[in-house]
């Protein structure tokens, strides 16, 4: 089971929390409501519970524990901000302090037990929150916020203190934000902005400031969840909640570490079902970044390749910087679904257009050449010597008449065009002023995406501040890179959302007959021999060569006759990991004498290397195909993961692999193969026939089933090489390594 800093909830305790906190157990999708006890074969939930956070963000009553109005004290500034926030959301604020009769003119309760009413939200401005949490539990407070630091982010002692805090919260039935959080949830949001909003989730408050500041550019924000150390409420909880909010057009996340990978994927799945885009900065790509993140929040950062693959698997758009987070989340929140994926670049300079087109094409955007008819139409208003194939070079946008708008409208009317991008390298009035006005006017009459890159380093020009930022229909960027990143994310998201099928809907809920066979073969705490590992594969219907395990030279000769020459002979033992390096593999043996000699040599080497054997395998010699690797590993955040890649010696040289987190279906298995840099080998190169891709996909899916059913009992599985034969001939596991936990 996936754990956290405080352990994993059992099914019964999770059900109790759902009932106590009013959570929705799962999405009503595909005609049926999900139940709390919808579990997969390993007993894990298949759907994200959605906490009812309405009373957190819009409480009717708020208690401030440790409230102060003494100037110069930190608690005074916090109390003042909470008082202003409570007035904005219409909540009654109750200060709590043992020695103060009042705070800011409001009568003060000496203790939690003396509060005049049951409160929805308690904010703790105390250094040791544990005793207060236990008091709040008796008053049935629904939510608590702990600002105090000194918990899991500080090391072992802090982690133990956080575990005690979490246990108290679990006993209480309340939900807790923090510790080590801040006031971001209680910021003043502009209420004069309309349109779809961005909901923000951050583990570090300062990292959300750039997104919050988007309001100054007219971008609406609806919520900010600063999750801190996530002793209870975590990123996944807010992700699930925001995905259900009708005003939220996109969710922007700054994630330092995930408490529970499974919870995050369930929440991302909920957002994907709802078609709500999620954009995330996830730190920890480098070893240094991972160490820093862990020291800040006390979370596991996870293997970055697995994190990256898991996010893509559920449509989470991962970006690298806060500027990209701003621009990508803004575009995804506000832009309508694309009508086509063709991108046209419109510029007043051939050099600008060509440069942008190079960058966009390299990033994977499709820049279709406009039809001859469309080019002829554009040449009515653009000189013949300028190229209008795409990019469209106007030589200088018309200023004094109607032609500029005609050009833009004609481009947008092309059914192959879904996005028009106009890079303006710098202000050049009156040309740039008329250009952006025509673009804004054209954007108002079309449902296609119009983007402008305003390259001026100043950013105070009226054409930018008033015209571009005053338009809700034009997406405005300050850098080419951010524009390309956001447009690609926009197209990718809608392509993903259109065809999304949740893997949890079709995930297995009962164990297969293969499981019982495989379970009998497992040896807890041991590595299996190749022979035993192949028996494990057989149990799940994965093809292995004809082979026999023998313990004498005479038996080897008899086995070779039954298997059929030529044969391969290998030493088989639980402690052998790399047989080839030790000389424990003999291939292309064609006679009884060669088999006898090979048996003696293999056993002699094993004795010399002090490697215990359970016998020697006499194996069928399989015709050459494409050597692949398929395996299972355990990620500390996401649990079992499945990997496919180029096998044999290439697996360590090229490291060309793709990974997925179960459950997943056939489409994802095929996508894994398509992601490989060496995919051309499967398609057939230099006269070789195409490999049996269907058979490879089938093996990946059977290995996925093993990973789900055997769970933590299977610590590692490595099928290498898996020989993928020509199309229609299948795939054969030539070697296998399995480690039991």
Secondary structure, DSSP 8 states (H G I E B T S, - for coil): ----TT----HHHHHHHHHHHT-B-S-EETTEE--TT-B-TTS-BSS--B---HHHHT-SEEEEET----TT-HHHHHHHHHHHHHHHHT-EEEEE-SS-SEETTEE-BSSGGG-SS--SEEEE-SS--HHHHHHHHHTT-SEEEE----SGGG-HHHHHHHHHHHHHHHHH--EEEESS--SGGG----SS--SSEEEEEESSGGGGHHHHGGGGGT--EEEEEE-TT-SSS-HHHHHHHHHT-TTEEEEEEEES-BS-HHHHHHHHHHHHHHT-EEEEEE--SSHHHHHHHHHHH--B---HHHHHHHHHHTT-EEESSHHHHHHHHHHHHH----S--EEEEEES-HHHHHHHHHHHHHTT-B-----HHHHHHHTTTS-TTS--SSSEE-SS---SSSHHHHHHHHHHT-TTEEEEEEEE-S--TTHHHHHHHHHHHHHHT-SSEEEEEE--SS---HIIIIIITT-SSEEEESSHHHHHHHHHHHHHHHHHHHT---TTTS---S--HHHHHHHHH--TT-EE-HHHHHHHHHHTT--B--EEEESSHHHHHHHHHHH-SSEEEEEE-TT-S-TGGGT-EEEEE-SHHHHHHHHHHHHHHHHHTT---SEEEEEE-----EEEEEEEEEETTTEEEEEEEE-TTHHHHT--EEEEESS--HHHHHHHHHH-TTHHHHH--TT---B-HHHHHHHHHHHHHHHHHHGGGEEEEEEEEEEE-BTTS-EEE--EEEEE-
